[in-house]
């Protein structure tokens, strides 16, 4: 059992909160602040209860030393705008600036330390991670895990600090854990899973873990072409993992064994180039012309997918149906998302590109039961793996 923040007495205490603020940047400007907004409920809850909140987070993949382009300054600025109050940013991870920033906090205030990955110990071996965690622990009283996007990592700010201080799951991590436990162990039926994205190899373990528990598996995106090839169809210049064809044939055989309905596209939007202004045509999934590549599912496929989702009581979606970033190839992804918003059952968007697509396509996020903030973490959870950042919270 993972306890939540309501079980912690936080007034007057320095509370470290591990958030996932790894937002996309272009020329130093945040292009999608979804992860920052997702951290607000926990941060506000703790601040409103009189905690002195210290945010720990990373951005990008620095090599264990400070790099200006990976500074959390844009995230601290945006968080402050959303909170309506300044969020001071320490200039280091655990040094003099961090100590002074934490010491200056009053009850109810929020500050942030610089990118935890500026310290090589964050992602180092067990001894290095523990050393960094102990340094932080001397500066604080409690630890809250609220960065679901990193709970599949063994890192100082994710697992080791939880071992040093009394801890709990933040509202976001608690909600994520509860939702995934529900869809993995006790979903209402019919239970439909929609999988997309470019590579079937990225989703093999997910399919392997889910296939004995789902009723319908809808396959789109680049990964569908390996399924079509496994059925003997020519896929033209579409993305194809030839080394996965035999694995896909085994999946199709297992689906029959478990009476799982596999729904593949019946028509495809193909293009003569991977470009927004490429020539396009709609063809049967069985007859993709040589030299043409599939970049979205077609209108007949969309209609079929919508029908197969309409009466589902639980829907899990992970991976886009096409190259949604290009308007000409966004229809399939948008249709799946909209179909989910019309469903009165439990609808879960499994993070990563799917969550990004929801925002890019302007679909109301509140219309889904849950949008996960963790791409890799969501995938590993769906694969049935035990996530170290959650496992460490169970030891209370």
Secondary structure by P-SEA (a helix, b strand, c coil): cccccccccccccbbbbbccccccccccccccaaaaaaacaaaaaaaaaccbbbbbbccccccccccccccaaaaaaaaaaaacbbbbbbcccccaaaaaaaaaccccbbbbcccccccccccccaaaaaaaaaaaaaaccbbbbcccccccccccccccccccccccccaaaaaaaaaaaaaaccccccbbbbbccccccccaaaaaaccccccbbbbbccaaaaaaaaaccccccccccccaaaaaaaaaaaaaaacbbbbcccccccccccccccbbbbbcccccccccccccccaaaaaaaaaaaccccbbbbccccccccccccaaaaaaaaaaaaacccbbbcccaaaaaaaaaacccccccccccccaaaaaaaaaccccaaaaaaacc
